[in-house]
Amino acid sequence: MFARIINWFKPLPDAEPLTDEEQIKKLYRSWRIKMFFSMYFGYALFYFTRKNLDIIKPTLINNHLFTVEELGTIGMVIYLTYGIGKFVSGVVADKCNIRSVMAVGLFSSSIINILFAFLPQLQSMGLPLSLTFMASFLWGLNGVAQSMGFPPVAKGLVYWFSPSERATKWTLWSSSHTFGAFFVAQLISLLAWMKFGWQMSFIVPACLGIVYSIFMLYAMTDKPSTVGLPAIEVYRNDVMPVTKEKSDMSQWEIVRKYVLTNPFLWALAFSYVFIYYVRFATLDWATTFLVQDRGFTQAMAASAASAMPFLGMPGGIVAGYLADRFFQGRCTQMNLIYLVILAASCWGFYKVASVDAFLMTAVFSAFIGFFVDGPQNLAGGVQASRVTVQESVSAACGFTGMFGYFGAMLSSKGAAYISTNYGWKAVYISCIFACIIAMIFISTTWKKESAGVKK
């Protein structure tokens, strides 16, 4: 039984190579579309089974199921398990097929959501455990399941899209984050309007996730060779930035050489800590800053701050397009440009925010969202894939992702501490310094990326 499960996760076997160029062109176009959109909507549904808790928090508090502090504990647990799980899942995904890992992750997350919905009933059965402990345990497991979403996507983007076009495709795919977060909010709002209980905010997304996870098993494949197609760099006559030195290296040797002892990947991972610090210190605390420090009402603050994630999606896509259009897929230059403007935007937001300048407050909020999403999408994803080999791209992206969520945890506690002890001005100054530190780390990859570009 165990051997069958292991075999089910193994890379799919290669098909007979196709030789007809017209057939290859037609099949490549078809499969690239199918793989991209399957991964796009699949990852969006991962957000349906993760961000639903954040949206339903006020109801859980009003129903006296959890306090704010208890929900904060649950949130910290999923940050931790998701961050570490990203790296572990990345190592595993490099030796597995794309569709199995992604489908199992979404299916598992969906089952956990259903169990979460019935936690009060489980406790009433006499379990000697607190509701908060059971919720933290389940949502921690959800973090593990959620970590199985991004690594196979990273692998799929690398194997189906070549280096010179990858920044555009990767950042376009990254809009699935915003797509998922937006539509799960609309779904839960609809469920609330229809007066369904809070449990349906977990059960309905879970049902959608289960259906789509089964769909992925039929709609997706693994690498191009599994359907008889040549490697993407051969098909598009592109240059791989980094190639594996030996063909007989074990998976552990590949991870050790191209991930764990890769100085360029470590530089990007450290930069990701500070990029995520800025992202969450601005996004998570903007409403609180506007209400406490600038006298906004809750509704006005939420409206002004909403421009931040809304403009994030085009910000990432534009960064990817410009990297491909002007720098042949290299990301260092675009990251540095975006981070300079991001630092200025953070300071501008702090300086102009006021009730009398609502429009300018929203504009600078939008600037932060636009310019933070570029480095967020490029540094830990596209750029990480450019400084390692294809065989370790999932592990590499999982590695940087793990550090990113360390930054998220740092912003949660750090920004709260700084604002309490030194004021909100210090929070935004810390964001500026975080941008500068991220730039220093990212700049070390300039020559490494340039070495893999066609002359």
C-alpha positions in Angstrom: 0.0 0.0 0.0 2.8 2.4 1.0 4.7 1.5 -2.2 1.7 2.4 -4.3 1.4 5.8 -2.7 5.1 6.5 -3.3 4.8 5.4 -6.9 1.7 7.7 -7.4 3.9 10.7 -6.4 6.8 9.8 -8.5 7.6 11.8 -11.7 5.4 10.6 -14.6 7.3 8.5 -17.2 8.5 10.1 -20.5 6.5 9.5 -23.6 7.9 8.7 -27.0 9.5 11.9 -28.3 7.6 13.7 -31.0 9.4 14.6 -34.2 6.9 16.5 -36.3 7.5 20.2 -35.7 4.0 21.3 -36.4 2.6 18.8 -34.0 5.1 19.9 -31.3 4.2 23.5 -31.8 0.4 22.8 -31.6 0.8 20.5 -28.6 3.1 22.8 -26.7 0.7 25.7 -27.1 -2.2 23.6 -25.9 -0.4 22.1 -22.9 1.1 25.5 -21.8 -2.3 27.0 -21.7 -3.7 24.0 -19.8 -0.9 23.9 -17.3 -0.9 27.6 -16.7 -4.6 28.0 -16.0 -4.8 24.7 -14.0 -2.1 26.0 -11.7 -3.6 29.5 -11.6 -7.1 28.5 -10.5 -5.7 25.7 -8.4 -3.6 28.1 -6.4 -6.4 30.6 -6.1 -8.4 27.8 -4.4 -5.6 27.2 -2.0 -6.4 30.8 -0.9 -10.1 29.8 -0.5 -9.1 27.3 2.1 -6.6 29.5 3.9 -7.8 33.1 3.9 -11.4 32.2 4.8 -10.4 32.2 8.4 -9.1 35.8 8.3 -12.4 37.0 6.8 -14.6 35.1 9.2 -12.7 36.2 12.4 -15.1 38.9 13.5 -18.0 36.4 13.5 -15.9 33.8 15.4 -15.2 36.5 18.0 -18.8 37.7 18.2 -20.0 34.1 18.7 -17.5 33.8 21.6 -15.7 30.9 20.0 -12.3 32.6 20.1 -10.8 35.8 21.5 -8.6 38.1 19.4 -5.5 36.8 21.2 -6.5 33.2 20.5 -7.0 33.9 16.9 -3.6 35.6 16.9 -2.1 32.4 18.2 -3.8 30.3 15.5 -2.5 32.8 12.9 1.1 32.5 14.2 0.9 28.7 14.1 0.0 28.6 10.4 2.7 31.2 9.5 5.2 28.9 11.2 4.1 25.6 9.7 3.5 27.1 6.3 6.9 28.8 6.2 8.8 25.7 7.2 6.5 23.5 5.1 7.3 25.5 2.0 10.9 24.4 2.1 10.2 20.8 3.0 7.5 20.5 0.3 9.9 22.1 -2.2 12.5 19.4 -1.6 9.8 16.7 -2.0 8.2 18.3 -5.0 11.5 18.3 -7.0 11.3 14.5 -6.9 7.6 14.2 -7.5 5.1 14.9 -10.3 3.5 18.3 -10.3 -0.2 17.3 -10.4 -0.1 14.8 -7.5 1.6 17.1 -5.0 -0.7 20.0 -5.8 -3.9 18.0 -5.9 -3.1 16.2 -2.6 -2.3 19.5 -0.9 -5.5 21.1 -2.0 -7.6 18.0 -1.1 -5.9 17.8 2.3 -6.5 21.4 3.1 -10.2 21.0 2.1 -10.7 18.1 4.5 -9.0 20.1 7.3 -11.4 23.0 6.6 -14.4 20.7 7.0 -13.0 19.4 10.3 -12.4 23.0 11.5 -16.1 23.7 10.8 -17.1 21.0 13.2 -14.7 21.8 16.0 -17.4 22.8 18.5 -19.2 19.5 17.9 -15.9 17.6 18.3 -15.3 19.3 21.7 -18.8 18.6 22.8 -18.1 14.9 22.4 -15.9 15.1 25.5 -12.4 15.6 24.1 -10.2 16.9 27.0 -8.7 19.6 24.8 -9.4 23.3 24.5 -11.0 24.7 21.4 -8.0 26.9 20.8 -5.6 24.0 21.0 -7.6 21.9 18.6 -8.0 24.9 16.2 -4.3 25.7 16.4 -3.4 22.1 15.7 -5.8 21.8 12.7 -4.8 25.2 11.3 -1.2 24.2 11.8 -1.8 21.1 9.7 -3.5 23.3 7.2 -0.3 25.2 6.9 1.5 22.0 6.0 -1.1 21.2 3.4 -1.0 24.7 2.0 2.7 24.5 1.6 2.2 21.9 -1.1 0.7 24.5 -3.4 3.5 26.8 -4.4 6.5 24.4 -4.9 4.9 22.3 -7.7 3.7 25.5 -9.3 7.3 26.9 -9.3 8.4 23.6 -10.9 5.7 23.8 -13.5 6.5 27.4 -14.4 10.2 26.5 -14.8 9.6 23.4 -16.9 6.9 24.9 -19.2 8.2 28.5 -19.6 11.8 29.4 -20.6 14.1 31.9 -18.8 13.6 34.8 -21.2 9.7 34.7 -20.8 9.4 33.4 -17.3 9.3 36.7 -15.4 6.1 37.7 -17.4 4.4 34.4 -17.0 5.4 34.0 -13.3 4.1 37.4 -12.3 1.0 36.9 -14.3 0.4 33.6 -12.5 1.1 35.4 -9.2 -2.0 37.4 -9.6 -3.8 34.2 -8.5 -3.0 35.3 -5.0 -5.1 38.4 -5.4 -7.8 36.6 -7.4 -8.2 34.0 -4.7 -8.2 36.5 -1.8 -10.8 38.7 -3.6 -13.2 36.0 -4.6 -13.1 34.1 -1.3 -14.1 37.4 0.4 -17.0 37.7 -2.1 -18.1 34.1 -1.5 -18.1 34.5 2.3 -20.0 37.8 2.0 -22.6 36.0 -0.1 -22.9 33.2 2.4 -23.3 35.8 5.2 -26.0 37.7 3.2 -27.8 34.4 2.7 -27.7 33.9 6.5 -25.7 30.7 6.5 -23.8 29.8 9.6 -20.1 30.5 10.0 -19.4 26.8 9.4 -20.3 27.2 5.7 -17.4 29.6 5.3 -15.2 26.6 5.7 -17.4 23.9 4.2 -18.2 25.6 0.8 -14.6 26.5 0.0 -13.6 23.0 1.0 -16.1 21.4 -1.4 -14.8 23.6 -4.2 -11.3 22.5 -3.3 -12.2 18.8 -3.3 -13.8 19.1 -6.7 -10.9 21.0 -8.2 -8.3 18.8 -6.8 -9.9 15.8 -8.6 -10.1 17.9 -11.8 -6.3 18.7 -11.6 -5.5 14.9 -11.7 -7.2 14.8 -15.2 -6.3 18.2 -16.5 -2.6 18.4 -15.7 0.5 16.5 -16.5 4.1 16.8 -15.3 7.1 17.9 -17.4 6.9 18.4 -21.2 8.7 15.1 -21.8 5.8 13.2 -20.3 3.7 14.1 -23.3 6.6 13.6 -25.8 7.6 17.3 -26.1 11.2 18.5 -26.0 12.6 20.6 -23.1 11.3 24.2 -23.1 14.8 25.7 -23.5 15.3 23.4 -26.6 11.9 24.3 -28.0 12.4 28.1 -27.6 16.2 28.0 -28.2 16.8 29.7 -24.9 19.8 29.6 -22.5 19.5 28.1 -19.0 21.1 30.5 -16.4 22.4 27.6 -14.4 22.9 23.9 -15.4 23.6 20.9 -13.3 27.3 19.8 -13.5 26.8 16.0 -13.1 24.0 13.8 -14.3 24.3 11.2 -11.5 23.8 13.5 -8.5 21.4 12.4 -5.8 18.5 14.6 -4.8 20.3 15.4 -1.5 23.5 16.4 -3.4 21.5 18.6 -5.7 19.7 20.4 -2.8 23.0 20.7 -0.8 25.0 22.2 -3.8 22.4 24.3 -5.5 20.2 25.4 -2.5 21.8 25.0 0.9 25.3 26.1 -0.1 24.2 28.5 -2.9 25.3 32.0 -1.7 23.1 33.7 -4.3 20.0 31.9 -3.0 20.9 32.8 0.6 21.2 36.4 -0.5 17.7 36.3 -2.0 16.3 34.5 1.0 17.6 37.2 3.4 16.2 39.9 1.0 12.9 38.1 1.2 12.8 38.5 5.0 12.9 42.3 4.6 10.6 42.4 1.5 7.9 40.5 3.5 8.5 42.7 6.5 7.6 45.7 4.4 4.7 43.9 2.7 3.0 42.9 6.0 4.1 45.9 8.1 2.3 48.2 5.6 -0.6 45.9 4.7 -1.6 44.5 8.1 -1.1 47.7 10.0 -2.2 50.4 7.6 -5.8 50.6 8.9 -4.7 50.7 12.5 -2.2 53.5 11.7 -4.9 55.6 9.9 -7.4 55.2 12.7 -5.1 55.6 15.7 -2.7 58.2 14.3 -4.6 60.1 11.7 -8.2 60.1 12.9 -9.8 58.1 10.1 -13.0 56.2 10.8 -12.8 52.4 10.4 -14.7 52.6 7.1 -12.5 55.4 5.6 -9.3 53.6 6.7 -10.3 50.3 5.2 -11.3 52.0 2.0 -7.9 53.9 1.7 -5.9 50.8 2.7 -7.8 48.6 0.2 -5.9 50.3 -2.6 -2.7 48.5 -1.5 -3.6 44.9 -2.4 -5.8 46.0 -5.3 -2.9 47.6 -7.1 -0.5 44.9 -6.1 -1.6 42.5 -8.8 -0.8 44.8 -11.8 2.4 45.9 -10.0 3.8 42.4 -10.1 2.7 41.8 -13.7 4.3 45.0 -14.9 7.6 44.1 -13.1 7.7 40.7 -14.8 6.9 42.2 -18.2 9.6 44.9 -17.9 12.1 42.3 -16.7 11.5 40.2 -19.8 11.2 43.2 -22.2 14.2 45.2 -21.2 16.5 42.8 -19.2 16.0 39.4 -21.0 14.4 37.9 -17.9 16.9 39.2 -15.4 15.2 40.5 -12.2 18.0 42.3 -10.2 17.5 45.6 -12.0 13.7 45.6 -11.7 13.9 44.7 -8.1 16.3 47.5 -7.3 14.1 50.1 -9.2 10.9 48.9 -7.5 12.5 48.9 -4.0 13.8 52.5 -4.4 10.3 53.7 -5.3 8.8 51.5 -2.6 10.9 53.1 0.1 9.8 56.6 -1.1 6.2 55.4 -1.2 6.3 54.3 2.4 7.6 57.7 3.5 5.1 59.5 1.3 2.2 57.5 2.7 3.2 58.4 6.3 3.7 62.1 5.4 0.5 62.7 3.4 -2.0 60.5 5.2 -4.8 62.6 6.6 -8.6 62.8 6.6 -8.4 66.0 4.5 -6.2 64.3 1.9 -8.1 61.0 1.5 -7.4 60.7 -2.2 -3.6 61.2 -1.8 -3.6 58.8 1.1 -5.2 56.2 -1.2 -2.8 57.0 -4.0 0.3 56.4 -1.8 -1.4 53.3 -0.4 -1.7 52.1 -4.0 1.9 52.9 -4.7 3.0 50.7 -1.8 0.9 47.8 -3.1 2.1 48.2 -6.6 5.8 48.5 -5.8 6.0 45.8 -3.1 4.5 43.1 -5.3 7.3 43.4 -7.9 10.1 42.3 -5.6 7.8 39.9 -3.8 7.0 38.0 -7.0 10.4 38.3 -8.6 13.0 37.9 -5.8 11.7 34.7 -4.1 10.3 33.2 -7.3 11.6 34.1 -10.7 15.0 35.2 -9.6 15.4 32.2 -7.3 14.7 29.9 -10.3 17.4 31.7 -12.2 20.2 31.1 -9.7 19.6 27.4 -9.3 19.1 24.4 -11.5 15.8 23.1 -12.8 16.1 20.0 -10.7 16.0 22.0 -7.4 13.7 24.9 -8.3 10.9 23.8 -6.0 13.3 23.5 -3.1 14.9 26.9 -3.9 11.5 28.7 -4.1 10.4 26.9 -0.9 13.6 28.0 0.8 13.1 31.6 0.0 9.4 31.3 0.8 10.3 30.0 4.3 12.4 33.1 4.9 9.6 35.3 3.6 7.2 34.1 6.2 9.9 34.6 8.9 9.7 38.2 7.8 5.9 38.1 8.0 6.1 36.9 11.6 8.7 39.6 12.3 6.4 42.3 10.9 3.5 41.0 13.1 5.4 41.4 16.4 8.0 43.9 15.3 5.7 46.6 13.9 3.5 46.3 17.0 6.5 46.7 19.3 7.9 49.6 17.3 4.6 51.5 17.1 3.9 51.0 20.8 7.3 52.1 22.0 8.6 54.6 19.3 5.5 55.6 17.3 4.2 55.1 13.8 6.9 57.2 12.3 9.5 54.7 13.4 7.5 51.9 11.8 7.6 53.5 8.4 11.3 54.4 8.8 11.9 50.7 9.6 10.2 49.9 6.3 12.6 52.2 4.5 15.6 50.6 6.1 14.2 47.2 5.2 14.0 48.2 1.6 17.7 49.3 1.7 18.8 46.1 3.3 16.8 44.0 0.7 18.5 46.0 -2.1 22.0 45.3 -0.7 21.3 41.5 -0.7 19.6 41.5 -4.1 22.4 43.5 -5.8 24.8 40.6 -5.1 23.0 38.5 -7.8 23.6 41.0 -10.6 26.6 39.3 -12.2 25.2 35.8 -11.6 22.0 36.6 -13.5 23.9 38.3 -16.3 26.1 35.2 -16.9 23.1 33.2 -18.1 21.8 35.7 -20.7 22.2 35.2 -24.5 24.6 37.7 -26.1 
